Amino acid sequence: MPHVEAHITGTVWKIEVEVGDTVEEGDAVVILESMKMEMPVESEESGVVSEIRCVEGQAVSEGDVLIVLE
């Protein structure tokens, strides 16, 4: 399954998609906050969001799966 991973350790500031949304390669799907900076996490593939594995305010580590696509 294609998925979107956190590229940095931080806190989920905002989730930009919902289950069932279609995303294109390069779309920002989650915004992470790290060291007082907002960092968009972009999808590396096109697909449909099938699962969201994070919640706003959650601490995540680099490499954690945030979004699963189908």
Buried (B, 14 or more C-beta within 10 A) or exposed (E): EEBBBBBBBBBBBEBBBEEEBEBEEEBBBBBBBBEEEEBBBBBEEEBEBBEBEBEEEEEBEEEBBBBBBE
